[in-house]
Amino acid sequence: MDWLLNLLDPTWWLTILGTFATIGVLAIIFAETGLLLGFFLPGDSLLVAAGIFSSASVAAGMGIEPLSFPLLVIGTPLCAIAGAQLGHFLGARFGRRMFDKPDSRLFKREHVLRAEEFFEKFGPAKAVVLARFVPIVRTFMNPVAGVLEMHPRRFFVWNVIGGVVWVEGLLLLGHFLGGQVDPKQIDKYILPGVFVIVLISLIPIFVEVIKKRREAKRLPAPNGKHHRVGDPF
């Protein structure tokens, strides 16, 4: 069980990667957003931790090489966007065959169903952006959007918006914390920082749910028509 806890611990990743930590962060963000089996990798917490350890004083206090903040700012959103584009392509190319596998320790069909419900509840554009801030959903949302035939151009636009906002927001939060806190106390700030940013990001989701419920009470029963997600914009 310790190995699983290590995989979820961003400081463990940054420490074990050592000199290659910056490149490792880029690879993990790509895998977490583009590969189905990458859903268990740290995303939010890794970005916050990477921002924190881009501070030379913090990195020195932890005995590791500081991460390159300029490279993180440029590279991580590109990897997040590229990973999601790969997921969408695979979903569009292979369809539901991607998900035709029995449940295992890593793959759970409920993850796919949760992403589909998220997609249907918020609509294509909002779902792609908001899913960035919801662990597991952000991994499965991209192939699900491809399976449900979200137009590639439309997906790309909202993928870019969501990827940039998600990555840069968490990196900047971490970088700010790295310059404000005692390096020896840094572990106390990583998870609370992630919790705060995720909580803030979920506010639009709660607002949307409340709005949908109010609209459902006012409107008559659905007439069976469905939103076409294949239209470009």
Secondary structure by P-SEA (a helix, b strand, c coil): caaaaaaacaaaaaaaaccaaaaaaaaaaaaaaccccccccccaaaaaaaaaaccaaaaaaaccccccaaaaaccaaaaaaaaaaaaaaaaaacccccccccccccccaaaaaaaaaaaaacccaaaaaaaccccccccaaaaaaaaacccaaaaaaaaaaaaaaaaaaaaaaaaaaaaccccccccccaaaaaaaaaaaaaaaaaaaaaaaaaaaaaccccccccccccccc
